Amino acid sequence: EGKSEMIATWLKKHRLIYTGATRHPFILNIRDGSIDLSSFKRWLAQDYIFVRASVPFVASILLKAWKESDDSSDMDLILSGMAALNDEIAWFKSEASKWGVALHSVVPHKANLDYCRFLESVMSPDIEYAVAITAFWAIEAVYQESFAHCLEDGSRTPEELKETCQRWGNTGFGQFCRSLRNIANRHLEKASDDVLSKAEVILIRVLEHEVEFWNMCSGEI
Ligand code: HMH
């Protein structure tokens, strides 16, 4: 089995769950304009909590890159990801006030708590860089593919949601995800079979958590 494009191999193998995460009804409902605004507000509030939890997660990847990577440009890319999180947190605050969502009183739902706990487990120093960067790529790629789909020709995304879709669906973010994927592939190429199987499991876990996260936002709770 070739190791040169592990991510492509895994995406083929786990196509169903990947499509489940990137073409979830929540996203399809944004795309066809039928999204219930209370679902969108629930997503906004819950994702703010998740994005805040992503800061130490990305910081842990930066630390692993500094210790384990042979290429200093890895750190530049991860640092730009951290800077984007800073921007994103400010965006969530202004978007929430626009929609009348009170971020300080948001209670995280179970799927969100589970996902944040998973992020924390990947922060452990025991998790190899190749495994953690695979998780980081998958987390970002799901949002990129999902929201870009809402902006494609033929989509009927409501005007007031287009800015949200642009945040993750823009071409610059697409390039960022491709660069992360290249880094992941490069490190997976030289990884042991043991690390490879851990990375594959992490990838599936991310996709499952993403589906649960969308489910939580679509639900009536
Ligand atoms: C749940 N997954 C979730 N939220 C996000 N903001 C991203 C991925 C992308 O950063």
Boltz pocket constraint, residues with backbone or C-beta under 6 A from the ligand:
constraints:
  - pocket:
      binder: B
      contacts: [[A, 47], [A, 50], [A, 51], [A, 139], [A, 140], [A, 142], [A, 143], [A, 210], [A, 213]]
      max_distance: 6.0
